[in-house]
Amino acid sequence: MSAIPMTSLNLTPRRGLLLGPKGWAAVMAAAVTVTVLAPLLNLVVPEGHAFHLSDYAVALIGKIMCYAICALAMDLIWGYTGILSLGHGLFFALGGYGMGMYLMRQIGRDGNYKSDLPDFMVFLDWKALPWHWTFSDSFLFQMAMVVLVPGLLALVFGFFAFRSRIKGVYFSIITQAMTFAAMLLFFRNETGFGGNNGFTDFKRILGVPIALPETRMVLFVLTGLTLIGFYLMARWIVHSKFGRVLQAIRDAESRVMFTGYDPLAYKLAIWTLSAVMCAVAGALYVPQVGIINPGEMSAAASIEIAIWAAVGGRATLIGPILGAFFVNGAKSWFTQVFPEFWLYFLGALFIAVTLFLPQGIVGLFDKFSSKKKETRA
C-alpha cells in the first residue's frame, strides 16, 4: 500500500525559545566556545589564577557532555517518538566496555602481574584470552564493535518488541529487564569482563599516555565535537520528513498506519540510532573517567537518563542537554556538600518538574519569553 500525504495529522515540530534560529546559533556558538575555551583555560592559564580551569573541572564537564549525548538520544525516542526506554544504560555500558577492552590491552606488561593478559585474568588464573578478546588490541576493530554490538542488540530487540506492538509501560519494563539481565551477566567472572570490578587502571590510548594533560584535552574536545555533531544530526532528523513521521507516530500511531506508513521501520530506525549514540557516549566516557563496571547497567543509571530529558524538556533537543548539565552539576555539588541528601533532592526535583514544569527548563524559558512579549505589547 503506497503512503498518502498525512494532511490530517499534526506534523508541526514543537519549537521552544531555544529552538529558534537565533537561539540555535547562540547555543552552537556557546558549545564551540566551551570546547575550545576550556582546554585553553586548563593548559595555558597557570594554576592559582582566577580563570584557571582545574583538571577536576575539565574531567567533570567532559563526563557530563557524555551524559548529554545520552539525554539527546533519549529525547529522540521518548520526546519525538513517544518510546520511553529504561534500558539505555545498557547501550552506554556496552560502548564503554568496547573501549575498555582496548584500553586494557594497551596496558601490556605494565600491569601489577607483568603479564600480557589483563590483571583480572591473571588473578582468576586464566591462561589465554577468551575468544571475544581476540582482536581487542586493534583500535579500529574495537571502535567498530562499539557501534556494531549495541546497534545489533538494539535492532534485534527492537524488531521483536515493535513487531509485537509492545508499547507504553510494558516496553519500559522489558527494557529495564533486559538491562538488569545484562548487568547480572557482566557481574560473573567467567564472562571475561572483570566481574564486579570491571576495567580500570588504564595506561595508554593509541600508544599515548592517557594521564597526560594534552591527551585528556584531546578527549575533551572530541567529546564536545561529538555532542555538537549529534545535536546537528538530531536537529536535521526532527525537521525532516522522517522526523515529522516520528512525531506523528508519537501523537497518533494508528492514524499513521491508516495513511499507509509502517511505524515499525521508523521506530526501529530511531531506536537503533539512539542506542548507537549512547554507545558512542560510553566509549568517550571510559578513558576520561578511568573505569567501567556493571554498575553502569543498573536500573538507576537508565532512569537517570530519562530524568535528564524530563528536567530539561522533552521534544526540544537542547532541553535534555541542559537537563544533563543541570542535574549532574547539582549532583556533583550535593554529593560534596550534602552527600546524604542527594537522592532526596533528585526525587524532589523530578516530582517538581512533573507537577509544575511539564515542559522542563526550556518550558520555563518559554513562559518568561511569552510574558516579556505580552508586557511589550
VEXZAMI-213078 format. One record per residue (C-alpha): residue in three letters; y, x, z. Coordinates in steps of 0.1 Angstrom, whole numbers, padded with zeros to 4 digits, always signed. Layout:
// VEXZAMI-213078
ALAYXZ...
***
This chain:
// VEXZAMI-213078
MET+0000+0000+0000SER+0033+0015-0010ALA+0061+0017+0015ILE+0091-0006+0011PRO+0126+0000+0024MET+0128-0007+0061THR+0161-0026+0058SER+0150-0049+0087LEU+0147-0021+0111ASN+0174-0004+0130LEU+0173+0033+0118THR+0207+0043+0130PRO+0204+0075+0151ARG+0217+0074+0186ARG+0248+0096+0189GLY+0264+0107+0221LEU+0296+0126+0228LEU+0280+0160+0223LEU+0263+0150+0191GLY+0294+0146+0170PRO+0304+0173+0146LYS+0330+0189+0169GLY+0307+0187+0199TRP+0277+0201+0180ALA+0298+0230+0167ALA+0311+0237+0202VAL+0276+0237+0217MET+0263+0261+0190ALA+0293+0284+0195ALA+0286+0284+0232ALA+0249+0292+0227VAL+0256+0321+0204THR+0282+0334+0227VAL+0258+0333+0257THR+0231+0350+0236VAL+0255+0379+0227LEU+0277+0380+0258ALA+0251+0380+0285PRO+0234+0413+0273LEU+0268+0429+0270LEU+0278+0420+0305ASN+0245+0433+0317LEU+0243+0466+0298VAL+0279+0476+0293VAL+0297+0463+0323PRO+0289+0485+0353GLU+0273+0472+0385GLY+0298+0461+0411HIS+0322+0449+0385ALA+0333+0413+0388PHE+0320+0405+0353HIS+0287+0423+0356LEU+0256+0401+0350SER+0227+0412+0371ASP+0192+0417+0359TYR+0181+0388+0380ALA+0207+0365+0364VAL+0196+0376+0329ALA+0160+0370+0337LEU+0168+0336+0352ILE+0188+0325+0321GLY+0160+0338+0298LYS+0134+0318+0317ILE+0155+0286+0317MET+0160+0290+0279CYS+0122+0289+0276TYR+0121+0258+0297ALA+0149+0243+0275ILE+0127+0247+0244CYS+0100+0227+0262ALA+0126+0200+0271LEU+0137+0198+0235ALA+0101+0195+0224MET+0097+0166+0249ASP+0128+0149+0235LEU+0113+0148+0200ILE+0082+0130+0211TRP+0095+0110+0240GLY+0131+0104+0232TYR+0128+0099+0195THR+0092+0087+0191GLY+0085+0069+0224ILE+0055+0090+0233LEU+0055+0102+0269SER+0033+0132+0274LEU+0024+0145+0308GLY+0004+0174+0294HIS+0029+0196+0276GLY+0024+0222+0304LEU-0009+0229+0288PHE+0006+0240+0254PHE+0032+0261+0272ALA+0005+0278+0292LEU-0017+0284+0261GLY+0011+0301+0244GLY+0017+0322+0275TYR-0019+0332+0277GLY-0019+0341+0240MET+0010+0366+0246GLY-0006+0376+0280MET-0038+0387+0263TYR-0019+0411+0240LEU+0002+0424+0269MET-0029+0431+0290ARG-0044+0451+0261GLN-0012+0471+0259ILE-0017+0483+0294GLY-0045+0506+0281ARG-0057+0531+0307ASP-0026+0528+0328GLY-0042+0501+0350ASN-0055+0507+0385TYR-0090+0514+0373LYS-0081+0536+0344SER-0103+0516+0320ASP-0099+0503+0285LEU-0108+0469+0300PRO-0082+0448+0319ASP-0083+0454+0356PHE-0096+0420+0365MET-0126+0425+0341VAL-0134+0458+0358PHE-0132+0442+0392LEU-0156+0414+0381ASP-0180+0441+0367TRP-0175+0431+0331LYS-0190+0458+0307ALA-0173+0447+0275LEU-0146+0425+0262PRO-0156+0388+0256TRP-0157+0376+0220HIS-0124+0358+0222TRP-0106+0391+0232THR-0119+0409+0200PHE-0086+0411+0182SER-0063+0407+0212ASP-0049+0442+0207SER-0032+0430+0174PHE+0003+0417+0180LEU+0003+0397+0147PHE-0031+0382+0154GLN-0021+0371+0189MET+0011+0356+0177ALA-0008+0336+0151MET-0031+0324+0179VAL-0001+0314+0200VAL+0007+0289+0172LEU-0027+0280+0159VAL-0047+0274+0191PRO-0022+0249+0208GLY-0014+0234+0174LEU-0051+0228+0165LEU-0058+0214+0200ALA-0028+0190+0197LEU-0038+0180+0162VAL-0074+0171+0172PHE-0064+0154+0204GLY-0036+0135+0188PHE-0057+0124+0159PHE-0082+0106+0181ALA-0057+0093+0206PHE-0033+0079+0180ARG-0061+0066+0157SER-0074+0047+0188ARG-0038+0033+0193ILE-0036+0047+0228LYS+0000+0045+0239GLY+0022+0040+0269VAL+0010+0048+0304TYR-0026+0052+0291PHE-0016+0080+0268SER+0004+0097+0296ILE-0027+0096+0318ILE-0051+0111+0293THR-0027+0139+0285GLN-0024+0148+0322ALA-0062+0146+0325MET-0066+0170+0296THR-0042+0194+0312PHE-0059+0192+0346ALA-0093+0198+0330ALA-0080+0229+0312MET-0065+0242+0345LEU-0099+0239+0362LEU-0115+0258+0333PHE-0089+0286+0334PHE-0094+0289+0372ARG-0130+0300+0366ASN-0135+0338+0365GLU-0162+0336+0338THR-0139+0323+0312GLY-0122+0357+0309PHE-0087+0347+0316GLY-0082+0363+0350GLY-0091+0333+0372ASN-0065+0320+0396ASN-0046+0353+0394GLY-0041+0351+0357PHE-0024+0380+0339THR+0002+0403+0353ASP+0013+0440+0357PHE+0024+0442+0321LYS+0035+0477+0309ARG+0044+0476+0272ILE+0051+0454+0243LEU+0047+0468+0208GLY+0044+0502+0224VAL+0078+0499+0242PRO+0080+0499+0280ILE+0087+0463+0289ALA+0107+0472+0320LEU+0134+0489+0300PRO+0167+0470+0302GLU+0170+0472+0264THR+0136+0456+0260ARG+0145+0428+0283MET+0177+0422+0264VAL+0159+0420+0231LEU+0135+0394+0246PHE+0165+0375+0260VAL+0183+0375+0226LEU+0151+0364+0208THR+0147+0336+0232GLY+0183+0324+0227LEU+0179+0326+0189THR+0146+0307+0191LEU+0162+0279+0212ILE+0191+0277+0187GLY+0167+0277+0157PHE+0146+0249+0173TYR+0177+0229+0181LEU+0189+0231+0145MET+0154+0222+0132ALA+0152+0192+0156ARG+0187+0180+0146TRP+0177+0182+0109ILE+0144+0163+0116VAL+0160+0134+0136HIS+0187+0129+0109SER+0162+0129+0081LYS+0142+0100+0067PHE+0113+0114+0087GLY+0133+0112+0119ARG+0145+0077+0112VAL+0109+0066+0108LEU+0101+0082+0141GLN+0128+0062+0158ALA+0116+0030+0141ILE+0081+0037+0155ARG+0096+0041+0189ASP+0115+0008+0187ALA+0090-0014+0168GLU+0058+0003+0157SER+0042-0029+0145ARG+0071-0037+0122VAL+0068-0001+0107MET+0032-0008+0099PHE+0041-0041+0082THR+0066-0023+0059GLY+0038-0001+0046TYR+0043+0031+0067ASP+0014+0047+0085PRO+0026+0056+0121LEU-0005+0078+0126ALA+0007+0105+0103TYR+0042+0106+0116LYS+0032+0106+0153LEU+0006+0132+0147ALA+0030+0155+0128ILE+0058+0154+0155TRP+0032+0156+0183THR+0017+0188+0169LEU+0051+0203+0162SER+0062+0195+0198ALA+0031+0213+0211VAL+0037+0244+0190MET+0073+0245+0202CYS+0061+0246+0238ALA+0035+0273+0230VAL+0062+0295+0215ALA+0083+0290+0246GLY+0053+0301+0267ALA+0049+0332+0246LEU+0086+0341+0252TYR+0084+0333+0289VAL+0055+0356+0299PRO+0070+0390+0290GLN+0103+0381+0307VAL+0087+0366+0339GLY+0058+0391+0340ILE+0030+0367+0349ILE+0009+0338+0336ASN-0017+0319+0356PRO-0033+0285+0356GLY-0006+0271+0378GLU+0015+0266+0346MET-0010+0239+0337SER-0005+0220+0369ALA+0004+0183+0368ALA+0038+0191+0385ALA+0047+0216+0357SER+0042+0190+0330ILE+0060+0163+0349GLU+0090+0186+0354ILE+0094+0189+0316ALA+0097+0151+0314ILE+0122+0152+0343TRP+0144+0177+0324ALA+0146+0154+0294ALA+0153+0124+0315VAL+0180+0140+0336GLY+0198+0155+0305GLY+0195+0123+0284ARG+0167+0113+0261ALA+0172+0110+0223THR+0203+0133+0223LEU+0187+0167+0217ILE+0214+0185+0236GLY+0208+0164+0268PRO+0173+0178+0276ILE+0186+0213+0271LEU+0214+0206+0296GLY+0189+0189+0319ALA+0166+0220+0319PHE+0196+0243+0328PHE+0209+0219+0355VAL+0176+0212+0372ASN+0163+0247+0371GLY+0197+0262+0381ALA+0197+0238+0411LYS+0161+0247+0418SER+0170+0284+0419TRP+0198+0278+0443PHE+0180+0253+0466THR+0148+0274+0469GLN+0170+0303+0482VAL+0193+0284+0505PHE+0172+0253+0515PRO+0137+0260+0503GLU+0121+0233+0523PHE+0143+0206+0508TRP+0139+0214+0471LEU+0112+0188+0463TYR+0132+0161+0482PHE+0162+0169+0461LEU+0142+0168+0428GLY+0128+0134+0438ALA+0162+0121+0448LEU+0177+0134+0415PHE+0151+0117+0394ILE+0155+0084+0412ALA+0193+0085+0410VAL+0191+0092+0372THR+0167+0064+0367LEU+0188+0039+0386PHE+0223+0049+0378LEU+0222+0072+0348PRO+0196+0059+0324GLN+0212+0079+0296GLY+0213+0111+0317ILE+0240+0137+0319VAL+0250+0131+0283GLY+0254+0094+0290LEU+0277+0102+0319PHE+0299+0123+0295ASP+0299+0093+0271LYS+0312+0070+0298PHE+0341+0093+0307SER+0349+0097+0270SER+0349+0059+0264LYS+0372+0054+0295LYS+0397+0080+0282LYS+0398+0063+0248GLU+0404+0029+0264THR+0432+0044+0285ARG+0449+0059+0255ALA+0446+0026+0236
***
